[in-house]
């Protein structure tokens, strides 16, 4: 008889606990799931930071946006452009490659990679020139590279001098504009002997 009383008490307690938990579930307020911010809002927030002169904060926000929206290329476009504008060409190339993962035909990404690569190469050749006077194999490879660049650009001179008159057709002038900008930078012209 004692066993039946103990079992009935346990069942009674279990029934009361079950009914209380059911009541608690019905009365509990629903918890709202966190709302995922919109891409446009995140991009706007990062752009505001950049406009306020907080470039690194903007980069961080764009990276967070890229994580939240991994298929979208726009955060990487902004990062690549900001890094390029800051002269951080290695980081600009990395960000531009992320753009190409999402859109292999993106012209801006390809341009950033090409121009940043040339500027990094120019810096490296200038450093080598100062250190070693660019002799032997390095000089030969540099001359071959300069020749290849001239041929692919359709130019007889890789880095035009400032004294030449700008009487070229619009298409040729557009191609020469980036080269003139890089020639006016304070670093030495490593292609001077390669023209």
LUMTOR-26741 format. One record per residue (C-alpha): residue number from 1; residue in one letter; chain; x, y, z. Coordinates in steps of 0.02 Angstrom, whole numbers, always signed. Layout:
N
+-----+------+------+--------+--------+--------+
: pos : code : unit :     c1 :     c2 :     c3 :
+-----+------+------+--------+--------+--------+
: NUM :    A :    A :      X :      Y :      Z :
...
+-----+------+------+--------+--------+--------+
END
This chain:
195
+-----+------+------+--------+--------+--------+
: pos : code : unit :     c1 :     c2 :     c3 :
+-----+------+------+--------+--------+--------+
:   1 :    X :    A :     +0 :     +0 :     +0 :
:   2 :    X :    A :   +142 :   +115 :    +35 :
:   3 :    X :    A :   +211 :    +84 :   -139 :
:   4 :    X :    A :    +48 :   +136 :   -219 :
:   5 :    X :    A :    +41 :   +295 :   -115 :
:   6 :    X :    A :   +220 :   +341 :   -164 :
:   7 :    X :    A :   +186 :   +307 :   -348 :
:   8 :    X :    A :    +24 :   +406 :   -344 :
:   9 :    X :    A :   +114 :   +553 :   -264 :
:  10 :    X :    A :   +251 :   +548 :   -395 :
:  11 :    X :    A :   +122 :   +543 :   -534 :
:  12 :    X :    A :    +25 :   +684 :   -454 :
:  13 :    X :    A :   +183 :   +791 :   -440 :
:  14 :    X :    A :   +229 :   +752 :   -621 :
:  15 :    X :    A :    +54 :   +801 :   -680 :
:  16 :    X :    A :    +62 :   +965 :   -584 :
:  17 :    X :    A :   +236 :  +1004 :   -654 :
:  18 :    X :    A :   +177 :   +965 :   -831 :
:  19 :    X :    A :    +25 :  +1077 :   -814 :
:  20 :    X :    A :   +129 :  +1218 :   -740 :
:  21 :    X :    A :   +256 :  +1209 :   -880 :
:  22 :    X :    A :   +116 :  +1210 :  -1007 :
:  23 :    X :    A :    +43 :  +1366 :   -926 :
:  24 :    X :    A :   +211 :  +1448 :   -922 :
:  25 :    X :    A :   +238 :  +1415 :  -1109 :
:  26 :    X :    A :    +71 :  +1491 :  -1154 :
:  27 :    X :    A :    +97 :  +1647 :  -1049 :
:  28 :    X :    A :   +278 :  +1678 :  -1098 :
:  29 :    X :    A :   +304 :  +1821 :  -1219 :
:  30 :    X :    A :   +374 :  +1777 :  -1388 :
:  31 :    X :    A :   +556 :  +1820 :  -1409 :
:  32 :    X :    A :   +588 :  +1914 :  -1571 :
:  33 :    X :    A :   +732 :  +1853 :  -1676 :
:  34 :    X :    A :   +865 :  +1984 :  -1708 :
:  35 :    X :    A :   +834 :  +2076 :  -1870 :
:  36 :    X :    A :   +975 :  +2063 :  -1996 :
:  37 :    X :    A :  +1026 :  +2237 :  -2051 :
:  38 :    X :    A :  +1006 :  +2281 :  -2233 :
:  39 :    X :    A :  +1155 :  +2289 :  -2350 :
:  40 :    X :    A :  +1118 :  +2469 :  -2394 :
:  41 :    X :    A :  +1115 :  +2521 :  -2211 :
:  42 :    X :    A :  +1283 :  +2440 :  -2175 :
:  43 :    X :    A :  +1362 :  +2516 :  -2329 :
:  44 :    X :    A :  +1293 :  +2687 :  -2284 :
:  45 :    X :    A :  +1362 :  +2674 :  -2108 :
:  46 :    X :    A :  +1535 :  +2632 :  -2176 :
:  47 :    X :    A :  +1526 :  +2773 :  -2302 :
:  48 :    X :    A :  +1483 :  +2895 :  -2163 :
:  49 :    X :    A :  +1638 :  +2838 :  -2067 :
:  50 :    X :    A :  +1746 :  +2863 :  -2221 :
:  51 :    X :    A :  +1672 :  +3037 :  -2251 :
:  52 :    X :    A :  +1710 :  +3080 :  -2070 :
:  53 :    X :    A :  +1894 :  +3039 :  -2101 :
:  54 :    X :    A :  +1888 :  +2872 :  -2011 :
:  55 :    X :    A :  +1957 :  +2765 :  -2152 :
:  56 :    X :    A :  +2007 :  +2615 :  -2047 :
:  57 :    X :    A :  +1838 :  +2612 :  -1960 :
:  58 :    X :    A :  +1755 :  +2615 :  -2131 :
:  59 :    X :    A :  +1865 :  +2469 :  -2188 :
:  60 :    X :    A :  +1815 :  +2371 :  -2032 :
:  61 :    X :    A :  +1630 :  +2407 :  -2065 :
:  62 :    X :    A :  +1647 :  +2354 :  -2247 :
:  63 :    X :    A :  +1731 :  +2192 :  -2192 :
:  64 :    X :    A :  +1588 :  +2159 :  -2071 :
:  65 :    X :    A :  +1466 :  +2194 :  -2213 :
:  66 :    X :    A :  +1561 :  +2071 :  -2324 :
:  67 :    X :    A :  +1543 :  +1938 :  -2189 :
:  68 :    X :    A :  +1357 :  +1972 :  -2169 :
:  69 :    X :    A :  +1330 :  +1971 :  -2359 :
:  70 :    X :    A :  +1465 :  +1854 :  -2427 :
:  71 :    X :    A :  +1394 :  +1847 :  -2604 :
:  72 :    X :    A :  +1391 :  +2036 :  -2629 :
:  73 :    X :    A :  +1542 :  +2119 :  -2708 :
:  74 :    X :    A :  +1504 :  +2300 :  -2657 :
:  75 :    X :    A :  +1593 :  +2295 :  -2487 :
:  76 :    X :    A :  +1749 :  +2230 :  -2575 :
:  77 :    X :    A :  +1735 :  +2365 :  -2709 :
:  78 :    X :    A :  +1737 :  +2497 :  -2572 :
:  79 :    X :    A :  +1883 :  +2414 :  -2482 :
:  80 :    X :    A :  +1985 :  +2397 :  -2642 :
:  81 :    X :    A :  +1955 :  +2577 :  -2692 :
:  82 :    X :    A :  +1995 :  +2644 :  -2518 :
:  83 :    X :    A :  +2156 :  +2543 :  -2507 :
:  84 :    X :    A :  +2206 :  +2598 :  -2683 :
:  85 :    X :    A :  +2171 :  +2782 :  -2643 :
:  86 :    X :    A :  +2278 :  +2765 :  -2486 :
:  87 :    X :    A :  +2424 :  +2694 :  -2586 :
:  88 :    X :    A :  +2408 :  +2524 :  -2501 :
:  89 :    X :    A :  +2423 :  +2430 :  -2664 :
:  90 :    X :    A :  +2450 :  +2255 :  -2593 :
:  91 :    X :    A :  +2290 :  +2265 :  -2491 :
:  92 :    X :    A :  +2200 :  +2342 :  -2640 :
:  93 :    X :    A :  +2249 :  +2192 :  -2746 :
:  94 :    X :    A :  +2186 :  +2069 :  -2614 :
:  95 :    X :    A :  +2018 :  +2159 :  -2603 :
:  96 :    X :    A :  +2005 :  +2169 :  -2793 :
:  97 :    X :    A :  +2033 :  +1982 :  -2804 :
:  98 :    X :    A :  +1884 :  +1959 :  -2687 :
:  99 :    X :    A :  +1781 :  +2061 :  -2810 :
: 100 :    X :    A :  +1835 :  +1946 :  -2952 :
: 101 :    X :    A :  +1780 :  +1794 :  -2852 :
: 102 :    X :    A :  +1605 :  +1866 :  -2853 :
: 103 :    X :    A :  +1611 :  +1946 :  -3027 :
: 104 :    X :    A :  +1752 :  +1884 :  -3139 :
: 105 :    X :    A :  +1719 :  +2017 :  -3271 :
: 106 :    X :    A :  +1725 :  +2168 :  -3154 :
: 107 :    X :    A :  +1827 :  +2301 :  -3246 :
: 108 :    X :    A :  +1867 :  +2405 :  -3092 :
: 109 :    X :    A :  +1940 :  +2255 :  -3001 :
: 110 :    X :    A :  +2048 :  +2210 :  -3150 :
: 111 :    X :    A :  +2106 :  +2390 :  -3166 :
: 112 :    X :    A :  +2151 :  +2402 :  -2982 :
: 113 :    X :    A :  +2249 :  +2240 :  -2992 :
: 114 :    X :    A :  +2342 :  +2294 :  -3149 :
: 115 :    X :    A :  +2386 :  +2470 :  -3093 :
: 116 :    X :    A :  +2424 :  +2421 :  -2913 :
: 117 :    X :    A :  +2534 :  +2281 :  -2976 :
: 118 :    X :    A :  +2629 :  +2402 :  -3087 :
: 119 :    X :    A :  +2651 :  +2525 :  -2945 :
: 120 :    X :    A :  +2714 :  +2389 :  -2829 :
: 121 :    X :    A :  +2832 :  +2330 :  -2965 :
: 122 :    X :    A :  +2893 :  +2508 :  -2992 :
: 123 :    X :    A :  +2929 :  +2527 :  -2806 :
: 124 :    X :    A :  +3018 :  +2360 :  -2799 :
: 125 :    X :    A :  +3124 :  +2400 :  -2952 :
: 126 :    X :    A :  +3168 :  +2570 :  -2880 :
: 127 :    X :    A :  +3222 :  +2487 :  -2718 :
: 128 :    X :    A :  +3324 :  +2359 :  -2812 :
: 129 :    X :    A :  +3402 :  +2495 :  -2918 :
: 130 :    X :    A :  +3456 :  +2592 :  -2765 :
: 131 :    X :    A :  +3524 :  +2436 :  -2681 :
: 132 :    X :    A :  +3610 :  +2348 :  -2825 :
: 133 :    X :    A :  +3619 :  +2470 :  -2970 :
: 134 :    X :    A :  +3506 :  +2345 :  -3062 :
: 135 :    X :    A :  +3632 :  +2237 :  -3150 :
: 136 :    X :    A :  +3639 :  +2061 :  -3221 :
: 137 :    X :    A :  +3483 :  +1955 :  -3231 :
: 138 :    X :    A :  +3373 :  +2080 :  -3140 :
: 139 :    X :    A :  +3413 :  +2214 :  -3269 :
: 140 :    X :    A :  +3380 :  +2095 :  -3414 :
: 141 :    X :    A :  +3214 :  +2038 :  -3338 :
: 142 :    X :    A :  +3164 :  +2219 :  -3308 :
: 143 :    X :    A :  +3204 :  +2264 :  -3489 :
: 144 :    X :    A :  +3102 :  +2115 :  -3550 :
: 145 :    X :    A :  +2957 :  +2167 :  -3438 :
: 146 :    X :    A :  +2966 :  +2346 :  -3500 :
: 147 :    X :    A :  +2966 :  +2286 :  -3681 :
: 148 :    X :    A :  +2815 :  +2175 :  -3648 :
: 149 :    X :    A :  +2723 :  +2318 :  -3563 :
: 150 :    X :    A :  +2762 :  +2437 :  -3707 :
: 151 :    X :    A :  +2699 :  +2310 :  -3834 :
: 152 :    X :    A :  +2540 :  +2270 :  -3738 :
: 153 :    X :    A :  +2502 :  +2456 :  -3715 :
: 154 :    X :    A :  +2547 :  +2494 :  -3896 :
: 155 :    X :    A :  +2669 :  +2629 :  -3840 :
: 156 :    X :    A :  +2848 :  +2660 :  -3896 :
: 157 :    X :    A :  +2889 :  +2735 :  -3725 :
: 158 :    X :    A :  +2831 :  +2654 :  -3565 :
: 159 :    X :    A :  +2836 :  +2809 :  -3453 :
: 160 :    X :    A :  +2811 :  +2968 :  -3556 :
: 161 :    X :    A :  +2908 :  +3121 :  -3504 :
: 162 :    X :    A :  +2822 :  +3282 :  -3454 :
: 163 :    X :    A :  +2903 :  +3382 :  -3596 :
: 164 :    X :    A :  +2808 :  +3293 :  -3733 :
: 165 :    X :    A :  +2657 :  +3388 :  -3801 :
: 166 :    X :    A :  +2488 :  +3312 :  -3763 :
: 167 :    X :    A :  +2429 :  +3309 :  -3945 :
: 168 :    X :    A :  +2380 :  +3126 :  -3943 :
: 169 :    X :    A :  +2206 :  +3064 :  -3988 :
: 170 :    X :    A :  +2085 :  +3047 :  -3842 :
: 171 :    X :    A :  +2105 :  +2858 :  -3835 :
: 172 :    X :    A :  +2296 :  +2867 :  -3824 :
: 173 :    X :    A :  +2289 :  +3010 :  -3700 :
: 174 :    X :    A :  +2175 :  +2908 :  -3587 :
: 175 :    X :    A :  +2301 :  +2766 :  -3587 :
: 176 :    X :    A :  +2446 :  +2883 :  -3549 :
: 177 :    X :    A :  +2360 :  +2975 :  -3406 :
: 178 :    X :    A :  +2393 :  +2844 :  -3270 :
: 179 :    X :    A :  +2575 :  +2828 :  -3324 :
: 180 :    X :    A :  +2601 :  +3016 :  -3310 :
: 181 :    X :    A :  +2526 :  +3015 :  -3137 :
: 182 :    X :    A :  +2646 :  +2880 :  -3080 :
: 183 :    X :    A :  +2793 :  +2968 :  -3162 :
: 184 :    X :    A :  +2758 :  +3124 :  -3059 :
: 185 :    X :    A :  +2770 :  +3031 :  -2894 :
: 186 :    X :    A :  +2919 :  +3074 :  -2786 :
: 187 :    X :    A :  +3003 :  +2905 :  -2810 :
: 188 :    X :    A :  +3141 :  +2884 :  -2940 :
: 189 :    X :    A :  +3093 :  +2827 :  -3114 :
: 190 :    X :    A :  +3155 :  +2647 :  -3119 :
: 191 :    X :    A :  +3110 :  +2632 :  -3304 :
: 192 :    X :    A :  +3220 :  +2777 :  -3358 :
: 193 :    X :    A :  +3352 :  +2663 :  -3432 :
: 194 :    X :    A :  +3220 :  +2550 :  -3508 :
: 195 :    X :    A :  +3132 :  +2678 :  -3621 :
+-----+------+------+--------+--------+--------+
END
